[in-house]
Amino acid sequence: MDEAPRFGNPAARKALDELHDKGLNFDLERRGEFTPENGWHVDDYCQALPAEPPGKPLPDGSWRVARRLMRDYAFADPSIVRAIYYPDRPLEQRDMLLEGRFLGLRFTFGCRVGGVNDELRDVDGHPVKVWGWNYRTLQGHLEMGQMDYEVWKWLDSGSVEFRIHVVSKAAHIPNPVIRLGFRLFGRTVQRRFARHACERMARLTGAALERGTAPAPPPSGEVTVEPAASRPRARRRLDRQRQDPH
């Protein structure tokens, strides 16, 4: 856990670059043991999105709109968490510096994308087109584990869904005050993040479909902040950072 730098200044970029040398704060080889019986939380969330006609995802339909929103981390509620990352790097190579708000304080945590999947699945005999990605917690995070984000289209019915799968456990927190606070309120904040992400995804997808335009990609440059980069003040801070990289 690190002192939170302001996301619009070079300190945030430095903190992001330092994630490259950090490892995961849990043993991925033991993920078969990540069960409630071993003290891990396992949670699943599902949010219905505007449906499409049966068949492959439409070029301008809700499945592709949601995929774009997911790629840009736009579904996150900025009052709970924001992320800074390099948008020009492949998603599967992305390190993300997350700024979380907890107990009235700001903390930064590192996560690393662990995989991107784009596949056709058979779910109980029904074909489902799935696209998604996950990130895993790095050393210094308050939690250990992985969050998976996926958008599903059931090809036989046309139903579209945004899904979140979480496997998590509290990490070692040296500060006793923060450790107690996280023990009391951490799960509440985690669940609120997931619920708000589902609600925000539905709202943003619906709004994009009504406008008839896909969400704009994040601004090109050294780094981007999502989802706060969509706000005018955050955009101005990023513009100043790009003009004065030192």
Solvent accessible surface area in square Angstrom, and as a share of the most:
residue,aa,sasa,rsa
1,M,73,0.33
2,D,71,0.37
3,E,162,0.73
4,A,14,0.11
5,P,22,0.14
6,R,136,0.50
7,F,2,0.01
8,G,17,0.16
9,N,48,0.24
10,P,60,0.38
11,A,49,0.38
12,A,0,0.00
13,R,31,0.11
14,K,128,0.54
15,A,22,0.17
16,L,4,0.02
17,D,71,0.37
18,E,86,0.38
19,L,5,0.02
20,H,141,0.63
21,D,128,0.66
22,K,53,0.23
23,G,28,0.27
24,L,52,0.26
25,N,32,0.16
26,F,24,0.10
27,D,70,0.36
28,L,39,0.20
29,E,158,0.71
30,R,131,0.48
31,R,140,0.51
32,G,71,0.69
33,E,76,0.34
34,F,28,0.12
35,T,43,0.25
36,P,87,0.55
37,E,151,0.68
38,N,78,0.40
39,G,44,0.42
40,W,20,0.07
41,H,73,0.33
42,V,60,0.34
43,D,24,0.13
44,D,103,0.53
45,Y,43,0.16
46,C,72,0.43
47,Q,46,0.20
48,A,73,0.56
49,L,12,0.06
50,P,51,0.32
51,A,75,0.58
52,E,13,0.06
53,P,78,0.49
54,P,88,0.56
55,G,29,0.27
56,K,169,0.72
57,P,15,0.09
58,L,69,0.34
59,P,116,0.73
60,D,110,0.57
61,G,6,0.06
62,S,2,0.01
63,W,2,0.01
64,R,84,0.31
65,V,8,0.05
66,A,0,0.00
67,R,64,0.23
68,R,75,0.27
69,L,10,0.05
70,M,0,0.00
71,R,85,0.31
72,D,10,0.05
73,Y,0,0.00
74,A,15,0.11
75,F,0,0.00
76,A,0,0.00
77,D,23,0.12
78,P,12,0.07
79,S,63,0.41
80,I,7,0.04
81,V,13,0.08
82,R,22,0.08
83,A,0,0.00
84,I,0,0.00
85,Y,0,0.00
86,Y,28,0.11
87,P,25,0.16
88,D,104,0.54
89,R,127,0.46
90,P,63,0.39
91,L,5,0.02
92,E,98,0.44
93,Q,122,0.54
94,R,10,0.04
95,D,25,0.13
96,M,0,0.00
97,L,3,0.01
98,L,9,0.04
99,E,1,0.01
100,G,8,0.07
101,R,112,0.41
102,F,14,0.06
103,L,86,0.43
104,G,82,0.79
105,L,97,0.48
106,R,92,0.33
107,F,15,0.06
108,T,1,0.01
109,F,20,0.08
110,G,4,0.04
111,C,1,0.00
112,R,63,0.23
113,V,7,0.04
114,G,30,0.29
115,G,24,0.23
116,V,55,0.32
117,N,42,0.22
118,D,82,0.43
119,E,69,0.31
120,L,114,0.57
121,R,67,0.24
122,D,110,0.57
123,V,37,0.21
124,D,135,0.70
125,G,57,0.55
126,H,81,0.36
127,P,51,0.32
128,V,0,0.00
129,K,49,0.21
130,V,0,0.00
131,W,8,0.03
132,G,0,0.00
133,W,2,0.01
134,N,15,0.08
135,Y,10,0.04
136,R,36,0.13
137,T,11,0.06
138,L,0,0.00
139,Q,94,0.42
140,G,32,0.31
141,H,22,0.10
142,L,8,0.04
143,E,34,0.15
144,M,37,0.17
145,G,3,0.03
146,Q,36,0.16
147,M,24,0.11
148,D,30,0.16
149,Y,0,0.00
150,E,25,0.11
151,V,0,0.00
152,W,26,0.09
153,K,0,0.00
154,W,42,0.15
155,L,31,0.15
156,D,72,0.37
157,S,65,0.42
158,G,0,0.00
159,S,46,0.30
160,V,1,0.01
161,E,29,0.13
162,F,0,0.00
163,R,70,0.26
164,I,2,0.01
165,H,66,0.29
166,V,3,0.01
167,V,24,0.14
168,S,5,0.03
169,K,69,0.29
170,A,55,0.43
171,A,16,0.12
172,H,152,0.68
173,I,5,0.03
174,P,99,0.62
175,N,62,0.32
176,P,84,0.53
177,V,111,0.64
178,I,17,0.08
179,R,86,0.31
180,L,98,0.49
181,G,6,0.06
182,F,26,0.11
183,R,177,0.65
184,L,110,0.55
185,F,98,0.41
186,G,4,0.04
187,R,53,0.19
188,T,80,0.47
189,V,34,0.19
190,Q,18,0.08
191,R,106,0.39
192,R,82,0.30
193,F,14,0.06
194,A,1,0.01
195,R,116,0.42
196,H,55,0.24
197,A,0,0.00
198,C,10,0.06
199,E,95,0.43
200,R,40,0.15
201,M,0,0.00
202,A,27,0.21
203,R,142,0.52
204,L,48,0.24
205,T,0,0.00
206,G,19,0.19
207,A,35,0.27
208,A,2,0.01
209,L,58,0.29
210,E,155,0.69
211,R,149,0.55
212,G,63,0.61
213,T,80,0.46
214,A,72,0.56
215,P,20,0.12
216,A,81,0.63
217,P,81,0.51
218,P,24,0.15
219,P,34,0.21
220,S,86,0.56
221,G,30,0.29
222,E,83,0.37
223,V,1,0.01
224,T,0,0.00
225,V,3,0.02
226,E,15,0.07
227,P,3,0.02
228,A,4,0.03
229,A,1,0.00
230,S,71,0.46
231,R,132,0.48
232,P,92,0.58
233,R,165,0.60
234,A,5,0.04
235,R,99,0.36
236,R,127,0.46
237,R,45,0.16
238,L,2,0.01
239,D,67,0.35
240,R,140,0.51
241,Q,8,0.04
242,R,58,0.21
243,Q,148,0.66
244,D,90,0.47
245,P,53,0.33
246,H,192,0.86
